[in-house]
């Protein structure tokens, strides 16, 4: 994609140079040619072509935030009763026979 951008800007630059150096052209006309034929369309093209990449980055960031929240929730629930009470005895007490 960047090859197309660079090539188009080169073509527009040459158009601007031709505008500025022609007998009927002006430098102001060359600047407008460069801006209206080159910068504005290329900025729009790069913005539109970059949309899928921006969407992927947003989804990846949201997924990372969800993973971090899930990990924090799992870490806090690993403590028995939220860490407020001691854990119950894991082995039942032995009974004595009479």
N, C-alpha and C positions, 0 to 999 in steps of 0.2 A: 504494500500500500504506500509506503514512504517513497518508493521509486517513482510512482505516479505523481506524487506531490512534488517531488524535486523536479521532475521533468516538466510538469505543467508550470511551475514557477520559473523555470528557465525560459520556456516559450514566452511567458508573459513578460519577463524581463527584456527579452529581445524585442518584443512588440513595443515596450515602453522606450527602449533605446531608439528604435526606429521612429517613434512618435517625436521624441525630443530632438533628434538630429535632422528631421525632414525640414524642408523650407517652409511648409505651412504649419508645422507642429510647434508645440510649446512644452516647456518643462512641466507646467501645471497639468497639461493634458496627459503627459507621460505618467505623472503621479496618479491621476485619476484612472488611467488605463491599468496601471499596476494594481491599484487598490480594488477596482471594480471587476477586473477580469482575473485577478490573481488571489489577493488576500481573502476577500469575502467568500468566494466559492470554495477555496481550499479549506478555510476555517469551518465552513458548513460541512464539507465532505468529511473532514477529520472528526468532527463532532458526531456525525451520524454513524460513521464506521466504527467509532469507539464505544458506541452504546452497549453492544453485547459484553464487552470487557468490563465496563462499569457495572452492569447488572450482575455479572459473575462475582466481582469483587464485593458488592453489597451482600449478595447471598452468602458468600464465604464468611464475611464478617459477622452476619447474623447467626450463622451456624456455629461459629466459634464462641459467640456470646452465649448461645443456648447450651453448648457443651460445658462451658465454664459454670453456668448456673446449675446444670445437672450434677456436675462433679461436686459443687459446694453443697448441694442438697444431699447427695449420697454421703458425703463426709460427715455432715451434721447428724444424719439419721443412723450412723454406724454406732454411736454411743447408746448404751441402754437407757431407755426412757428419757432421751434427750440430755443425758448427763446429770439429771437432777437426783436420781435415786441409785443406790448401789444395785448391782446385778444380783439376781437370785442365785442360790447355790446350784451348781450344775449337777451335783451328785446327790441322790436322795440319802437321808440319814439311815443308818442300819438299825433294825429293831432287835432288841434282845429277847430271846425266848424265855418264858418263865420256868 
